[in-house]
Amino acid sequence: MKNIAILVSDFSVEHCQDFIKGALDYCEAFTDVNVFITQTQYSHDSGAIFDYQYWAGVEILKSKQIDAYILLSSVYCSIWKKDKVKEISSQFNGRPVISAAIDLENNNSYAIMNNCKKSFDDIVRHLKEEHNCRKIAFLGANSTDSPEALERYESFKEALKNNDLDFNPDFVFDGGFNSEDAEANILKTIKSKDDVKFDSLVSASDLMLVGAKRAFTKLGISIPEDLKAIGFDDSVFASLSNPKFSTINQNIQGQGAKCAEIALKVLNGEKVEHIIQSDLYPVYRQSCGCISMSNSELVYKDSKGNLCKEETIRGNLLELYMNEILEKHKYASLLDSVKAANTLKQLYFNLGYFVDVAILSDIAICLYDEPIFLNKHEQTNIPKKAEMLMYSSSRQKGIHIYKPEIIFDWNERICPIDSIRKEEGTYILYPIFSGEANYGYFLSKPRKKNFGAYTVNLKILISAFSSAIEYTNNLMQKEKLSSVNHKLTETNTNLYMQSKTDELTKLLNRRGFMEIGQRAIDIAQEMNNPCIIFFADLDGLKTINDTYGHEMGDKAIKLQAEILKNAFRSSDVVGRLSGDEFGIVASSMTLNQLPLVRQKINKMNKEISIKNNLPFTLSISIGAVELTSSSVLTILLTEADKVLYEEKRKKHALKDKAK
């Protein structure tokens, strides 16, 4: 059995959907191929708060079970530098990596490259000869440093030269591969219709052309009457917009199929060229004037001027509308269903129904022994062992398994179920997480190739899984505590807190603080009470360690922890986050009380330093924010850390002035 992993950034992106479909269409013809697909987002660079959690799926797919990788590099390079994507591809232990549209230049990599020069030459010649355009502007995305963006820009300039047309740098705009930047940057440069000195526009993406159209509409410029326009990608909205966009079709599905073909050839030991060119072709519609604006048919002209019908059902507006209504109904049904599953057992009993509504089957839930807490600024480290929690298969005559006590090494096999390892099929791998907590992953068979439908469904499911895990663990923990001895509540509470306590200071560790602190915030917010979140940092720990040794440094941390514990109320949540950093969640406290808190801590620091004959006086810097801007503890701590940084800066300035 050959096992291929496909890594894409986001199932909701049309580019990714088409690419996956092409690869799966090709692999369907083989009976000895397993395909594992994961949505990665962008590791620690995503703008969303917890999107970095998706990268855990990449770590699992580094399993020895995977034989080759298919990477949609062009999408990653729109966010990252090429060197970073190359570095990521080098982490797969020498196994083949087939890259779409970007040459990763590694010994084990193969690339399907777009032949941009020919396609840009075609559309520039078309604008010149068919529409008499002589002054052609360009809307690019050079600001992203994407290799694709730079290649399209250079191909455009070369096409102008080949067609004896002048390149004017004043006719170049940057849209950053999104419609908002495209609109804003055009309006920033062009203030009125009279400022438009070009007769046509070539855009490096259809999405940017959407923004450009909005900008030109505001300026009173009509496409194609006043300005001819051609995009790039042949996305869905290119054939559904008004006017319908002329564009360049990249044949994304064909690229996906070609990547899968190359992967299998390499695994079969066949000789394959490391770089393979993929031809693109122009699609001429209304925005360049080839199809009349009065023509409502779903047609386009090819490079030879032949009138063609749209080949795919995506042009069927009624079908698209009905599918959208159906998908929204499924989302609502799935949300209603999972709300009733509070515990893991309840979720298991209804698992078959849930995955059916989510258009999935054959689902396996695999959890780590303990939840791991992943930080946006830290490397993703996954435990080596996982346990099969539950499995449900509608395909195999309704087989259902709950807690079979199977512990396995995911690096050897991603799932212990034999059918997943021995029978061909396609599987989605998805991390199960909530906030910073990562519990494991699930593996499931998709029943459709339209991966856009899974974007919301999968998020609903992982939310249900993580909620059920947390709720069940809390129930079981409380049951254990109460069953030992009702009279020894405090002792039992200590047992419960063992895994959440920092060994050195006996305060909550990071895991315990994030869990209990978030709960305190939730309660304060629910009861409409004020709340302060503190981020504190012991001053001069490095100097203490260097001058007096690490044993004295540990003593300073312990004493500072003791002071913080005594300075705040028993109802406040105090924890050691890492090293010399502490966090505090103080309910029913306002920033007006902060000066008194600082004064109290400073006094206690001096007293405990004298009492313990310390060769220095303990000092701590504190940043504090109110529970107003967010209800997420991670974000609030980050904001408090910014305030702390400012306090430290002022302290250093005062010291320098005193010198």
Secondary structure as UniProt FT lines:
FT   STRAND          2..8
FT   TURN            11..12
FT   HELIX           14..27
FT   TURN            28..29
FT   STRAND          33..39
FT   TURN            41..42
FT   HELIX           43..45
FT   HELIX           51..55
FT   HELIX           56..60
FT   TURN            61..62
FT   TURN            64..65
FT   STRAND          68..71
FT   HELIX           73..76
FT   TURN            77..79
FT   HELIX           82..89
FT   TURN            90..91
FT   TURN            93..94
FT   STRAND          97..100
FT   TURN            107..108
FT   STRAND          109..114
FT   HELIX           116..131
FT   STRAND          136..140
FT   HELIX           142..144
FT   HELIX           147..162
FT   TURN            163..164
FT   HELIX           169..171
FT   STRAND          172..174
FT   TURN            176..177
FT   HELIX           179..189
FT   HELIX           193..195
FT   STRAND          200..203
FT   HELIX           206..218
FT   TURN            219..220
FT   TURN            223..226
FT   STRAND          228..230
FT   HELIX           236..240
FT   STRAND          246..249
FT   HELIX           252..267
FT   TURN            268..269
FT   STRAND          275..278
FT   STRAND          281..284
FT   TURN            286..289
FT   TURN            293..294
FT   STRAND          299..301
FT   TURN            303..304
FT   STRAND          307..309
FT   HELIX           313..315
FT   HELIX           317..338
FT   TURN            339..340
FT   HELIX           344..349
FT   HELIX           351..357
FT   TURN            358..359
FT   STRAND          360..373
FT   TURN            376..377
FT   STRAND          385..393
FT   STRAND          399..409
FT   TURN            410..412
FT   HELIX           418..422
FT   STRAND          425..434
FT   TURN            435..436
FT   STRAND          437..446
FT   HELIX           451..453
FT   HELIX           454..484
FT   HELIX           486..488
FT   HELIX           489..497
FT   HELIX           498..500
FT   TURN            503..505
FT   HELIX           510..526
FT   TURN            527..528
FT   STRAND          531..538
FT   TURN            539..540
FT   HELIX           541..548
FT   HELIX           550..567
FT   TURN            570..571
FT   STRAND          573..578
FT   TURN            579..580
FT   STRAND          581..587
FT   HELIX           591..593
FT   HELIX           594..611
FT   TURN            612..613
FT   STRAND          620..626
FT   TURN            627..628
FT   HELIX           633..658
//
